[in-house]
Amino acid sequence: IYMKRVISLTDEQQKVYKQMKEKALAELNGEKMTTVNALTQLMRLQQITCGHFKADDGTIQQIKSNRLNELMDILEEVEDKAIIWAHWQSDIKKIIEEIKKVHGPGSVVDYYGLTPQDQRDKNREAFQNDSKVRYLVGTPQTGGYGITLTAANTVIYYSNGYDLEKRLQSEDRAHRIGQHKPVTYVDIIAEKTVDEKIVKALRD
């Protein structure tokens, strides 16, 4: 079952998003743009929809966003375990911090690039078998391949990348032998932004 949860950009996000979009269009200005440059511009716009962006000095700046609140609302509606996939490591840290604050430190495990190799199997095992561990938060590029996460029948995409294979593989983690319930996939999408284009591209 596929669902969308639509959020609006905050005023601050709208302002930064508009500036970044205008800058990208000015750079294009009738010229041919390389694929790498185009994807970089789209990536920057997507980061803004997630509540952060990389400043000119290389630091990550946070912007007020509705996305995390929407995620927490969805988790309140989920009775069983849930997998949360996010595209950016800084978002993973924010998500884990908020889940620990609301549901307790033992309620969540992570599975992404910064999860130590020797901890990954332990986290997966805990998610599959420990009733206290309700949430697994990770990136599709790290946790989306080869592991079984059938303890969850809800999969939430906090954000998406353009890579269809990573998306399909990450969907399959919950939809393997041992899954006895229908799986619900939820995409959080900021309306009238690049989010809509990314999810449409993946669905198409």
C-alpha positions as CSV (number, residue, x, y, z in Angstrom):
1,I,0.0,0.0,0.0
2,Y,1.5,3.3,-1.1
3,M,0.6,6.6,0.7
4,K,1.7,10.2,0.6
5,R,1.9,12.6,3.5
6,V,2.1,16.2,2.2
7,I,3.7,19.0,4.2
8,S,4.1,22.7,3.5
9,L,7.4,24.5,3.6
10,T,7.8,26.9,6.4
11,D,8.2,30.6,5.6
12,E,11.9,30.4,6.2
13,Q,12.2,27.3,3.9
14,Q,10.2,29.0,1.2
15,K,12.4,32.0,1.2
16,V,15.7,29.9,1.0
17,Y,14.1,27.5,-1.6
18,K,13.1,30.4,-3.8
19,Q,16.6,32.0,-3.6
20,M,18.3,28.7,-4.4
21,K,15.9,28.0,-7.3
22,E,16.5,31.4,-8.8
23,K,20.2,31.0,-8.5
24,A,20.0,27.6,-10.2
25,L,18.0,29.1,-13.1
26,A,20.4,32.0,-13.4
27,E,23.3,29.6,-13.7
28,L,21.5,27.7,-16.4
29,N,20.4,30.9,-18.3
30,G,19.9,29.2,-21.6
31,E,23.2,27.3,-21.4
32,K,23.7,23.6,-21.5
33,M,24.2,22.2,-18.0
34,T,26.0,19.0,-17.2
35,T,24.1,16.2,-15.5
36,V,26.3,16.5,-12.4
37,N,25.5,20.2,-12.1
38,A,21.8,19.7,-12.6
39,L,21.7,16.9,-10.0
40,T,23.7,19.1,-7.5
41,Q,21.2,21.9,-7.9
42,L,18.3,19.5,-7.4
43,M,20.1,18.0,-4.3
44,R,20.4,21.5,-2.8
45,L,16.7,22.2,-3.3
46,Q,15.9,18.8,-1.7
47,Q,18.1,19.5,1.3
48,I,16.2,22.7,1.9
49,T,12.8,20.8,1.8
50,C,14.4,18.5,4.5
51,G,15.3,21.5,6.8
52,H,19.0,22.1,6.1
53,F,21.4,23.3,3.5
54,K,25.1,23.6,3.0
55,A,26.3,27.2,3.3
56,D,29.0,28.7,1.1
57,D,31.5,28.1,4.0
58,G,30.7,24.4,3.9
59,T,28.8,24.4,7.2
60,I,25.3,22.7,7.5
61,Q,22.7,25.3,8.4
62,Q,19.4,24.2,9.9
63,I,16.1,25.7,8.8
64,K,12.7,25.4,10.6
65,S,10.8,22.6,8.9
66,N,7.5,20.7,9.3
67,R,9.0,17.3,8.2
68,L,10.1,16.0,11.5
69,N,6.8,16.8,13.2
70,E,5.0,15.0,10.4
71,L,7.1,12.0,10.9
72,M,6.4,11.9,14.6
73,D,2.6,12.2,13.8
74,I,2.9,9.2,11.5
75,L,4.7,7.2,14.2
76,E,1.9,8.0,16.6
77,E,-0.5,6.3,14.2
78,V,1.7,3.2,13.7
79,E,0.9,0.4,16.2
80,D,3.7,-2.0,15.3
81,K,7.3,-1.5,14.3
82,A,8.4,0.9,11.5
83,I,11.4,1.4,9.3
84,I,12.4,5.0,8.5
85,W,14.6,5.6,5.5
86,A,16.2,9.0,5.0
87,H,18.6,10.3,2.4
88,W,20.8,12.6,4.5
89,Q,22.9,11.6,7.5
90,S,22.2,14.8,9.3
91,D,18.5,14.0,9.1
92,I,19.1,10.5,10.6
93,K,20.7,12.1,13.6
94,K,17.8,14.5,14.1
95,I,15.2,11.7,13.7
96,I,16.9,9.4,16.2
97,E,17.3,12.2,18.7
98,E,13.6,13.1,18.5
99,I,12.4,9.4,18.7
100,K,14.6,8.9,21.8
101,K,13.1,12.0,23.4
102,V,9.5,10.9,22.7
103,H,9.6,7.1,22.9
104,G,12.7,6.5,25.0
105,P,16.4,5.7,24.2
106,G,15.7,1.9,23.9
107,S,13.0,2.3,21.2
108,V,15.3,3.0,18.2
109,V,18.3,1.5,16.4
110,D,20.2,2.9,13.4
111,Y,21.6,1.3,10.3
112,Y,23.6,3.8,8.1
113,G,27.1,4.9,7.2
114,L,28.1,6.0,10.7
115,T,26.8,2.8,12.4
116,P,29.9,0.8,13.3
117,Q,30.2,-2.4,11.2
118,D,30.2,-4.6,14.4
119,Q,27.0,-2.9,15.6
120,R,24.9,-3.3,12.4
121,D,24.0,-7.0,12.9
122,K,23.2,-6.4,16.6
123,N,20.9,-3.5,15.6
124,R,19.1,-5.5,13.0
125,E,18.7,-8.5,15.4
126,A,17.3,-6.1,18.1
127,F,14.8,-4.6,15.7
128,Q,13.7,-8.0,14.5
129,N,13.4,-9.7,17.9
130,D,13.2,-7.2,20.7
131,S,9.7,-5.9,21.3
132,K,11.0,-2.7,23.0
133,V,12.9,-1.7,19.8
134,R,10.1,-0.2,17.6
135,Y,12.0,1.8,15.1
136,L,14.9,1.3,12.7
137,V,16.3,4.5,11.1
138,G,18.7,4.2,8.2
139,T,19.8,5.1,4.7
140,P,18.7,3.0,1.7
141,Q,22.4,2.8,0.5
142,T,23.5,1.2,3.7
143,G,20.5,-0.7,5.1
144,G,18.6,-1.2,1.9
145,Y,20.4,-4.3,0.6
146,G,20.4,-7.9,1.7
147,I,19.0,-7.6,5.2
148,T,15.7,-8.9,6.5
149,L,13.5,-6.4,8.4
150,T,10.1,-8.2,8.3
151,A,9.3,-7.2,11.9
152,A,8.0,-4.0,10.4
153,N,5.0,-3.6,8.1
154,T,5.3,0.2,7.8
155,V,8.1,1.8,5.9
156,I,8.4,5.6,5.9
157,Y,10.5,7.5,3.4
158,Y,11.5,10.7,5.3
159,S,13.2,11.7,2.0
160,N,14.1,10.0,-1.3
161,G,17.0,9.9,-3.7
162,Y,16.7,9.5,-7.5
163,D,18.1,5.9,-7.5
164,L,15.3,3.5,-8.3
165,E,17.3,0.4,-7.5
166,K,18.0,1.7,-3.9
167,R,14.3,2.5,-3.5
168,L,13.1,-0.9,-4.7
169,Q,15.8,-2.7,-2.6
170,S,14.9,-0.7,0.5
171,E,11.2,-1.5,0.0
172,D,12.0,-5.2,-0.2
173,R,13.6,-5.3,3.3
174,A,10.1,-5.5,4.9
175,H,8.6,-7.4,2.0
176,R,10.4,-10.8,2.2
177,I,9.7,-14.3,3.3
178,G,8.4,-14.1,6.9
179,Q,6.2,-11.1,6.3
180,H,2.6,-12.0,7.0
181,K,1.0,-8.6,6.8
182,P,0.5,-6.1,4.0
183,V,3.3,-3.5,3.9
184,T,2.4,0.2,3.9
185,Y,4.9,2.6,2.3
186,V,4.6,6.3,3.3
187,D,6.4,9.1,1.4
188,I,6.7,12.5,3.2
189,I,6.5,15.1,0.4
190,A,6.9,18.9,0.6
191,E,4.2,20.2,-1.8
192,K,5.2,22.3,-4.8
193,T,8.9,21.3,-4.5
194,V,11.4,18.9,-6.1
195,D,10.1,16.3,-3.6
196,E,7.0,15.8,-5.9
197,K,9.2,15.3,-9.0
198,I,11.5,12.8,-7.2
199,V,8.6,10.6,-6.0
200,K,6.8,10.9,-9.3
201,A,10.0,9.8,-11.2
202,L,10.4,6.8,-8.8
203,R,6.8,5.8,-9.2
204,D,6.9,6.1,-13.0
